[in-house]
């Protein structure tokens, strides 16, 4: 039997997310060593969980209104190639 062919394409995995500046977040924070599979973000109220979700959304689909008052950065792998993005209005 032939091995199954991996049909995934465009696999993207964040490795590092930096929230340098965001409303209500001071100082900023960095999340390192993210799994290429599933990551669970948890913490107390007002610890940055929703901000992290918005940061990921903004890094993937930037829009001027979502970048207002934010400074974000990330490192990710796309199909094995390392990419860095800085989102700073």
Backbone bond lengths (Angstrom), bond angles and torsions (degrees), N, CA, C in turn:
res aa  C-N    CA-C-N  psi(-1)  N-CA   C-N-CA  omega(-1)  CA-C   N-CA-C  phi
1 X - - - 1.434 - - 1.525 108.24 -
2 X 1.319 116.67 134.44 1.466 122.30 179.85 1.525 109.67 -75.71
3 X 1.328 116.90 144.83 1.472 119.19 177.69 1.521 110.65 -64.72
4 X 1.314 115.19 147.94 1.461 120.04 178.80 1.518 109.49 -65.44
5 X 1.299 115.97 141.43 1.456 121.87 179.15 1.522 108.85 -86.48
6 X 1.334 116.90 131.43 1.459 121.35 177.94 1.518 108.00 -75.14
7 X 1.323 116.58 112.93 1.466 121.04 -176.81 1.519 112.44 -93.27
8 X 1.346 117.48 1.84 1.463 119.35 178.75 1.521 109.41 -66.75
9 X 1.296 115.64 139.27 1.460 120.42 171.91 1.513 107.46 -141.22
10 X 1.284 115.68 151.10 1.447 119.64 179.92 1.512 112.86 70.33
11 X 1.329 118.22 32.16 1.459 121.23 179.85 1.529 109.42 -68.38
12 X 1.328 115.67 123.24 1.453 122.26 -178.99 1.518 108.74 -118.94
13 X 1.338 116.17 131.66 1.464 120.87 178.73 1.518 109.21 -138.26
14 X 1.340 116.31 118.59 1.457 120.72 175.66 1.521 109.40 -69.30
15 X 1.331 116.37 138.79 1.458 122.00 175.31 1.524 111.19 -109.68
16 X 1.327 116.07 -29.21 1.468 121.46 -176.77 1.522 108.27 -151.56
17 X 1.325 116.04 135.67 1.461 121.94 176.00 1.523 107.14 -128.82
18 X 1.324 116.05 129.25 1.465 121.68 177.90 1.527 108.85 -117.71
19 X 1.304 115.69 124.63 1.460 121.59 170.09 1.520 104.56 -105.95
20 X 1.309 115.63 96.72 1.466 120.44 -176.08 1.524 111.47 -80.49
21 X 1.330 114.86 -34.41 1.463 120.24 -178.89 1.522 108.14 -152.63
22 X 1.327 116.14 133.54 1.464 122.27 176.69 1.519 108.12 -160.61
23 X 1.325 117.72 151.25 1.468 119.38 179.12 1.536 110.94 -56.53
24 X 1.316 116.15 129.62 1.458 121.37 177.97 1.516 114.84 80.11
25 X 1.318 117.63 -0.58 1.469 121.19 -178.51 1.524 108.52 -114.10
26 X 1.316 115.74 113.69 1.461 120.80 176.35 1.516 108.12 -153.33
27 X 1.278 121.50 124.06 1.453 124.57 -4.88 1.527 110.63 -75.93
28 X 1.312 116.01 177.33 1.457 120.49 176.42 1.523 110.87 -68.57
29 X 1.308 116.21 -179.41 1.465 120.64 -179.38 1.523 110.22 -148.99
30 X 1.324 114.61 162.97 1.462 122.71 179.41 1.520 108.71 -129.70
31 X 1.316 115.55 139.26 1.468 121.66 172.86 1.523 106.40 -114.81
32 X 1.324 115.91 117.05 1.467 122.90 -177.54 1.518 110.89 -109.69
33 X 1.323 114.64 169.68 1.468 122.99 172.12 1.528 112.63 54.66
34 X 1.325 116.13 43.66 1.464 119.63 177.95 1.522 110.42 -71.29
35 X 1.294 115.76 145.13 1.463 121.43 177.91 1.527 109.22 -72.96
36 X 1.321 118.21 145.11 1.462 119.43 175.27 1.540 111.78 -74.07
37 X 1.317 116.19 -5.74 1.463 120.05 -178.40 1.530 110.38 -104.38
38 X 1.296 117.79 -95.87 1.462 122.23 -176.33 1.522 109.48 -119.47
39 X 1.324 115.85 136.72 1.459 122.46 175.83 1.517 107.86 -124.19
40 X 1.311 116.06 141.84 1.460 121.73 177.30 1.519 107.36 -115.22
41 X 1.324 114.71 121.61 1.461 121.17 178.58 1.525 106.86 -103.92
42 X 1.315 116.89 122.54 1.461 119.82 -179.88 1.520 108.97 -140.65
43 X 1.312 116.12 159.94 1.450 120.73 178.30 1.508 110.90 168.13
44 X 1.303 115.12 178.00 1.465 121.92 -179.71 1.529 110.19 -68.99
45 X 1.334 115.09 167.24 1.457 119.93 174.51 1.528 109.20 -55.89
46 X 1.331 114.68 142.87 1.471 122.48 177.37 1.528 113.22 62.46
47 X 1.332 117.93 29.16 1.458 120.76 179.67 1.528 112.96 -99.36
48 X 1.349 117.68 -4.14 1.463 119.97 175.91 1.515 115.90 112.12
49 X 1.313 119.02 8.84 1.472 120.82 -178.88 1.529 111.60 -63.02
50 X 1.322 117.23 -51.42 1.468 120.97 -179.94 1.522 110.68 -67.33
51 X 1.322 117.18 -36.75 1.463 120.71 176.98 1.516 110.35 -62.20
52 X 1.320 117.46 -39.73 1.464 121.42 177.49 1.528 110.56 -62.98
53 X 1.324 117.11 -43.61 1.469 120.69 178.42 1.526 110.30 -62.29
54 X 1.341 117.67 -43.61 1.462 120.92 178.60 1.525 110.83 -65.99
55 X 1.328 117.02 -36.15 1.469 120.76 178.19 1.528 110.44 -62.57
56 X 1.318 116.94 -45.22 1.475 120.42 178.57 1.519 109.86 -61.07
57 X 1.316 116.81 -46.01 1.469 120.71 179.20 1.527 110.68 -59.54
58 X 1.320 116.91 -44.84 1.459 121.03 -178.76 1.522 111.86 -67.21
59 X 1.327 117.28 -38.40 1.458 120.23 178.65 1.527 111.79 -66.47
60 X 1.324 117.00 -32.93 1.470 121.03 178.97 1.522 112.42 -80.57
61 X 1.333 116.44 -40.65 1.467 121.90 -176.26 1.519 109.53 -132.40
62 X 1.334 117.99 74.67 1.463 120.15 -175.89 1.523 112.11 -65.20
63 X 1.308 114.96 143.15 1.456 123.07 176.73 1.525 106.38 -145.70
64 X 1.336 118.43 138.56 1.468 119.55 -176.82 1.531 114.04 -51.41
65 X 1.312 117.78 -39.05 1.467 118.71 -178.47 1.529 112.00 -69.28
66 X 1.333 117.90 -29.97 1.462 119.79 -179.96 1.528 111.71 -80.01
67 X 1.333 117.01 -17.07 1.461 120.81 179.49 1.523 112.30 -89.51
68 X 1.316 117.01 -12.24 1.460 120.14 -178.19 1.523 110.11 -57.17
69 X 1.325 116.82 127.47 1.463 124.95 177.92 1.533 113.27 64.75
70 X 1.323 117.63 21.40 1.466 121.57 178.56 1.529 109.78 -124.44
71 X 1.311 115.29 147.81 1.461 122.76 167.02 1.516 106.08 -132.40
72 X 1.323 115.59 118.27 1.462 121.39 -174.25 1.523 110.13 -130.02
73 X 1.309 115.75 156.06 1.458 121.46 173.20 1.518 108.13 -151.35
74 X 1.314 115.53 156.79 1.464 119.55 178.27 1.519 110.29 -157.96
75 X 1.311 113.69 155.06 1.456 122.31 169.42 1.520 106.50 -120.47
76 X 1.325 115.86 133.28 1.456 119.24 179.22 1.516 109.67 -146.15
77 X 1.305 114.88 164.29 1.463 121.37 174.94 1.512 108.64 -110.86
78 X 1.315 114.17 133.01 1.459 121.54 176.45 1.517 106.93 -124.46
79 X 1.314 115.66 111.95 1.469 121.79 -176.35 1.526 111.97 52.25
80 X 1.351 116.64 39.10 1.450 121.62 176.73 1.508 115.36 89.11
81 X 1.346 118.66 -15.65 1.458 121.69 178.50 1.523 109.91 -89.37
82 X 1.336 116.40 137.35 1.463 120.26 179.21 1.523 110.38 -85.51
83 X 1.333 115.11 133.61 1.457 122.74 178.37 1.525 109.16 -127.15
84 X 1.329 115.38 148.43 1.458 121.48 173.62 1.513 107.60 -125.56
85 X 1.322 115.52 137.06 1.467 120.29 178.16 1.518 108.56 -129.76
86 X 1.329 116.02 137.24 1.451 123.17 173.58 1.529 107.07 -118.19
87 X 1.315 115.98 124.03 1.459 121.57 178.28 1.523 106.86 -114.18
88 X 1.317 115.14 99.59 1.461 121.24 -175.78 1.526 106.93 -140.92
89 X 1.333 117.05 109.30 1.475 118.47 -175.69 1.517 113.12 -63.86
